């Protein structure tokens, strides 16, 4: 079983692994092979805040934003929308 986060930010059990990872403190989601996340995990400071999502819709619904490193186009679009609403 895998523990994933739903659109309300609550954990639930799934028989399938998540397709995206995230950082609970920074409310950031990205690919599981993200260079920045893997470097942080290697340093040991990221693991206890790591969360997983079924898909991008779920991550966004839970209030997470795209990673600027592994999802630069999605991050740029998110930033543009945020700046327009400010």
N, C-alpha and C positions, 0 to 999 in steps of 0.2 A: 504494500500500500504506500501511497505517496500523499503527503500533506500539501495541498494547494490553497491559495487564497481566493475567495469569491469576490463578487463586485461590492460587497459590503465590508471587505477587508477582514473577513472571518475565515479561519482555517477550516478545511474539510478534507476528508479522506477520499482518494481516488485510486482506481486500479491502474490508471494511466499516468505517466510522469507529465510534468508541466512542459510546455514548449518555450517558456520565457522565464527568466530569473529576475529578481528584483532586490532592492535594498530597502528595508522597512523604514529606516531612519531618513533616508534621502528621498523616499517615494519615487524611485527611479526604476524602470524596467528595461530589460534588454535581452539580447541573445544569450544563450547559454555558453557560447564560446567567446563572449566579449573579452577583449584584451584587458581593459581596465578592471573588470570584475575578477578575472583570473589572477591578475597581479595583486589585487587586494586580498583575495582568498589565500594566495601564496604567503602573504605577510601575516595572515591569521586574524586580521581585524574585521573582516567582513562576514565571516561564517555565521555568527550568532544572530545577525540581522537579515540573513538571506531568506527570501520567500520565493515561491514559484507560482506561476499562473498557467492556466489551461491555454489561454490565447491572449492576443492583444486587446480585444474588446473587454475581457475581464480585467486586465491590468488597468486600462483607462477607466473603467467603471469603478474600480477601487481607489481611484484618485492618483494613480502613478503617472509619471511623465516618461517619454522615451529617453534613452541614454544618448548623449551627444557623441560618444565614441563609436558604438557599434550600430547605431541607427541615426546617422547624421541628418538624413533628409527628413525623417519623421520628427527629429528634435527641432530642426529649423522651422518646420511647419507649426509645431506646437508653440515654439517661442514667438513666432509671428502672430498667431492667434492670441496668445497671452498679452503681447505688447499692444495689440489693437484694442483689447478689452480693458487696458489699464487706464 
